[in-house]
Amino acid sequence: MPQITLEYSDNCLHEGEFAGLFRKIHSVLQQTGGIRIENCKSRALEREKYFIADGDPVHAYAHLEIRFIEGRSEDIRESVGQQCLELLKEFFKKSIKVREIQITVEVADIRRQDYTKFPPGTLTQQVQ
C-alpha cells in the first residue's frame, strides 16, 4: 500500500524515465503521508484508445491515482495531491508546450476492512 497508477494518452511527451518520477512520488508519500516507502507500488499505463474533447490529436491527458489506507487528514491528502501535480507538470512539460494536455491527480482512501495484504503487519505507517 499505496497503489499508484499513472494513466496517460499515447500522444503525451515526457521528460525522463517513469522510474525517476515514481521515485519522487514515493518520496512525497513517505515524507508527507507517513507511508513506508517499501509499500509503494507504481505503474504507468499508456492508453492508445481514447477520445478527448472534439477528437483533435492535439488533446492529451495524464491522470494519477493514489490510493492508500484511510486515516490520513484532509490536509495531508491535499498536500500529497498538490506535490504530485507539480511533479507531473515537470514530467510532462514537453506536452504542456505542444499539446492541450489536462493533468489530474486523484487521492483516494481504501477502507481498511476492504483491503488484505501478505505478508501480515505491513500495512502500518512508518514510525517517525
Backbone torsions as a table, in degrees:
resi	resn	phi	psi	omega
1	MET	NA	134.9	9.2
2	PRO	-88.6	169.5	175.2
3	GLN	-104.0	123.8	-174.9
4	ILE	-123.3	122.2	-178.8
5	THR	-127.8	123.3	174.1
6	LEU	-107.7	115.9	177.0
7	GLU	-110.8	135.5	-177.4
8	TYR	-150.6	151.7	178.7
9	SER	-72.9	149.1	-173.8
10	ASP	-70.8	-3.7	176.6
11	ASN	-96.1	7.8	177.4
12	CYS	-74.5	140.6	173.6
13	LEU	-108.5	137.3	-176.1
14	HIS	-136.9	162.7	179.7
15	GLU	-100.6	127.4	172.7
16	GLY	77.5	-167.4	-176.7
17	GLU	-101.7	153.1	179.3
18	PHE	-63.0	-33.1	179.3
19	ALA	-58.7	-40.7	178.4
20	GLY	-65.6	-42.6	176.9
21	LEU	-62.3	-47.1	-178.7
22	PHE	-65.1	-35.4	176.3
23	ARG	-58.5	-42.8	179.5
24	LYS	-68.1	-41.0	177.6
25	ILE	-63.4	-43.2	178.4
26	HIS	-60.5	-39.4	178.6
27	SER	-63.5	-42.2	176.6
28	VAL	-59.6	-45.3	-179.1
29	LEU	-64.2	-37.9	178.5
30	GLN	-68.8	-50.1	-174.0
31	GLN	-74.3	-38.5	-175.6
32	THR	-94.4	-39.8	-173.8
33	GLY	-97.4	-4.3	-179.9
34	GLY	68.6	26.3	-176.9
35	ILE	-92.2	137.4	176.6
36	ARG	-68.5	121.2	-174.0
37	ILE	-59.6	-30.6	179.6
38	GLU	-67.4	-12.8	178.3
39	ASN	-91.9	-8.1	-178.1
40	CYS	-74.6	130.5	178.7
41	LYS	-131.7	120.2	-175.7
42	SER	-123.1	150.8	174.7
43	ARG	-148.1	150.8	177.0
44	ALA	-115.7	131.7	-178.7
45	LEU	-122.1	108.6	176.2
46	GLU	-83.6	128.4	-178.5
47	ARG	-104.8	126.3	178.5
48	GLU	-93.7	-26.4	-178.7
49	LYS	-110.2	111.1	-179.8
50	TYR	-160.7	164.2	176.8
51	PHE	-143.4	120.3	-177.7
52	ILE	-120.3	131.6	176.0
53	ALA	53.9	-117.3	-177.5
54	ASP	-93.4	6.9	179.0
55	GLY	89.0	-2.4	178.4
56	ASP	-61.2	131.0	-177.4
57	PRO	-67.4	-3.4	175.2
58	VAL	-72.2	-22.4	-179.8
59	HIS	-76.9	138.2	179.6
60	ALA	-144.0	164.0	176.1
61	TYR	-148.2	155.5	170.0
62	ALA	-141.9	129.0	-178.8
63	HIS	-130.0	123.5	177.8
64	LEU	-106.6	125.3	175.7
65	GLU	-113.1	126.2	176.6
66	ILE	-119.3	120.6	179.6
67	ARG	-122.3	127.3	176.0
68	PHE	-141.9	167.2	-178.0
69	ILE	-59.8	135.0	-179.1
70	GLU	-54.9	158.1	174.6
71	GLY	127.8	-9.9	178.5
72	ARG	-89.5	148.1	-176.3
73	SER	-67.6	162.1	176.8
74	GLU	-61.2	-38.2	178.7
75	ASP	-62.1	-42.8	178.9
76	ILE	-64.7	-45.6	-179.5
77	ARG	-61.4	-42.5	179.0
78	GLU	-65.9	-41.4	178.9
79	SER	-63.3	-44.2	177.4
80	VAL	-58.5	-46.6	-179.1
81	GLY	-61.5	-45.7	-179.0
82	GLN	-66.0	-43.4	178.8
83	GLN	-62.7	-40.3	179.9
84	CYS	-70.3	-34.8	175.7
85	LEU	-60.6	-42.0	178.5
86	GLU	-63.8	-39.7	177.1
87	LEU	-62.4	-41.1	179.5
88	LEU	-68.0	-38.5	178.2
89	LYS	-61.5	-38.4	177.1
90	GLU	-69.4	-44.1	-177.6
91	PHE	-63.7	-38.4	-177.6
92	PHE	-103.0	26.0	-175.5
93	LYS	-62.9	-28.9	175.1
94	LYS	-63.3	-41.5	178.2
95	SER	-66.8	-35.9	178.5
96	ILE	-61.3	-34.3	-178.9
97	LYS	-75.3	-36.8	-170.5
98	VAL	-120.1	-3.0	179.6
99	ARG	-125.7	166.4	169.0
100	GLU	-99.2	83.7	-174.0
101	ILE	-98.8	140.5	170.6
102	GLN	-111.0	126.8	-179.2
103	ILE	-116.6	126.7	-178.1
104	THR	-132.3	153.3	176.2
105	VAL	-131.6	132.6	176.9
106	GLU	-123.3	122.6	176.5
107	VAL	-108.7	120.5	-174.7
108	ALA	-129.7	148.4	175.9
109	ASP	-88.3	148.6	168.0
110	ILE	-112.0	127.5	177.9
111	ARG	-64.9	130.3	-177.2
112	ARG	-53.0	-41.9	-177.4
113	GLN	-70.3	-12.4	179.8
114	ASP	-97.5	4.1	-173.2
115	TYR	-128.9	129.2	175.3
116	THR	-123.1	155.8	-174.7
117	LYS	-153.4	148.9	171.9
118	PHE	-120.9	138.6	-1.6
119	PRO	-77.9	157.9	-180.0
120	PRO	-61.3	152.0	175.3
121	GLY	84.5	3.2	-177.3
122	THR	-97.3	7.5	179.0
123	LEU	-91.1	-3.4	-177.1
124	THR	-75.0	153.2	176.0
125	GLN	-71.4	157.8	177.4
126	GLN	-70.8	150.5	176.9
127	VAL	-86.5	128.2	-178.8
128	GLN	-110.9	NA	NA
